[in-house]
Amino acid sequence: MAEFKLPVVAREKVSSKMLERSRKEGKIPAILYGHDTKPQMLWINTIAFTKTYAAAGGSSIINLIPENGKGSNVIVQEIEHDPMTNRVSHIDFYQVRMDEELETHVPLEFINESLAVRELGGILVKTLEEILISCLPKDLPHSISVDLSVLKDFETHIQVKDLKVPAGVKILAEEETTIALVEAPRTEAEMAALDEKVEADVTKVEGVVKEEAPAAEGAETKAEEKK
């Protein structure tokens, strides 16, 4: 298990205005919680967090190092982003016990190339990007590899049961769940069908009534035609 360290500073509850000012100064407000742990409010340096999270992601243990006291082993539980700037605006850290199994989602890393794609022109379809696992924190993998080279035709599927996981890791997903497959390329007829435009008769749509000339107006028109 790779060890990632992240310095933290304790913080007090402040106003929304002060929070925003601190964010602009390069600090991210965060909270730490877990089993038998009193929630703690923290400040995280934006640059330090960005570098650490790029390497650790949400599926690796991070050791939070306070100014004083003992460090805490955590995983990133949730990250909030500012809707306008997309910058990280808040982080939830969950403290784990090293002697207690945890459940978390781990990303799937797709490696190698499918022969059905390269030689047969098929279309790769991925149905999962991450998977739920259970393990002790020391056994937590950064990712789980999915070897696409086994997809040599359009009939072969990669399922959960085909995954190779490290010792101590248990997958909490149905074994028959499909992870990846290759679809046959579309025929010319199928492509042509996709290009066709279907024009709907709006008069047949419920709630839409075809406009007609009023009866009186129609009578006047006929009278004029007879003159």
Backbone hydrogen bonds, N-H to C=O, Kabsch-Sander energy under -0.5 kcal/mol:
donor,donor_aa,acceptor,acceptor_aa,energy
4,F,2,A,-0.6
4,F,61,I,-0.9
6,L,63,N,-2.4
8,V,65,I,-2.4
9,V,43,W,-1.9
11,R,41,M,-2.0
19,L,15,S,-2.2
20,E,16,S,-2.3
21,R,17,K,-1.9
22,S,18,M,-2.3
23,R,19,L,-2.2
24,K,20,E,-1.9
25,E,21,R,-1.0
26,G,23,R,-1.6
27,K,22,S,-1.9
28,I,44,I,-2.8
30,A,42,L,-2.5
31,I,91,I,-2.0
32,L,40,Q,-2.7
33,Y,93,F,-2.1
34,G,37,T,-0.7
35,H,95,Q,-0.6
37,T,34,G,-1.7
40,Q,32,L,-2.4
42,L,30,A,-2.9
43,W,9,V,-3.0
44,I,28,I,-2.1
46,T,26,G,-2.6
49,F,45,N,-2.6
50,T,46,T,-2.5
51,K,47,I,-2.1
52,T,48,A,-2.3
53,Y,49,F,-3.2
54,A,50,T,-1.6
55,A,51,K,-1.1
56,A,52,T,-3.0
57,G,53,Y,-2.1
59,S,56,A,-0.7
60,S,57,G,-0.5
62,I,74,V,-3.1
63,N,4,F,-3.8
64,L,62,I,-0.8
64,L,72,S,-3.0
65,I,6,L,-2.5
65,I,63,N,-0.5
72,S,64,L,-1.8
74,V,62,I,-2.9
74,V,72,S,-0.6
75,I,94,Y,-1.7
77,Q,75,I,-0.7
77,Q,92,D,-2.5
78,E,92,D,-1.4
80,E,90,H,-2.9
82,D,87,R,-2.9
86,N,82,D,-2.8
89,S,80,E,-3.0
90,H,80,E,-1.3
91,I,29,P,-1.4
92,D,78,E,-2.9
93,F,31,I,-3.0
93,F,91,I,-0.5
94,Y,75,I,-2.6
95,Q,33,Y,-3.2
95,Q,93,F,-0.6
96,V,73,N,-2.6
98,M,96,V,-0.5
100,E,97,R,-1.7
102,L,135,C,-2.9
104,T,133,I,-1.8
106,V,131,I,-2.9
108,L,129,E,-2.8
109,E,144,I,-2.9
110,F,108,L,-0.7
111,I,109,E,-0.6
111,I,146,V,-2.6
116,A,151,L,-2.1
118,R,114,S,-2.4
119,E,115,L,-3.0
120,L,115,L,-0.9
121,G,117,V,-0.8
122,G,116,A,-2.4
123,I,183,E,-2.7
124,L,122,G,-0.5
125,V,181,L,-3.2
127,T,125,V,-0.5
127,T,179,I,-2.6
128,L,179,I,-1.0
131,I,106,V,-2.4
133,I,104,T,-2.7
134,S,170,K,-2.6
135,C,102,L,-1.8
139,D,136,L,-1.8
140,L,137,P,-1.2
144,I,107,P,-1.9
146,V,109,E,-2.7
148,L,111,I,-2.6
148,L,146,V,-0.8
150,V,147,D,-1.0
151,L,148,L,-1.8
152,K,150,V,-1.7
158,I,180,A,-2.8
159,Q,157,H,-0.6
160,V,177,T,-2.1
161,K,175,E,-2.1
162,D,159,Q,-2.0
163,L,160,V,-1.8
165,V,163,L,-0.6
169,V,166,P,-1.6
170,K,134,S,-2.6
172,L,132,L,-2.8
177,T,174,E,-1.7
179,I,158,I,-3.7
180,A,158,I,-1.4
181,L,125,V,-2.0
182,V,156,T,-0.6
183,E,123,I,-2.9
191,M,187,T,-2.3
192,A,188,E,-2.4
193,A,189,A,-2.1
194,L,190,E,-1.7
195,D,191,M,-1.2
196,E,192,A,-0.8
196,E,193,A,-0.5
198,V,196,E,-0.6
199,E,197,K,-0.7
200,A,198,V,-0.6
202,V,200,A,-0.9
204,K,201,D,-2.2
205,V,202,V,-1.1
208,V,205,V,-2.2
209,V,207,G,-0.5
218,G,214,P,-2.2
219,A,215,A,-2.1
220,E,216,A,-2.1
221,T,217,E,-1.8
222,K,218,G,-1.9
223,A,219,A,-2.0
224,E,220,E,-2.0
225,E,221,T,-1.8
226,K,222,K,-1.3
227,K,223,A,-0.8
227,K,224,E,-0.7
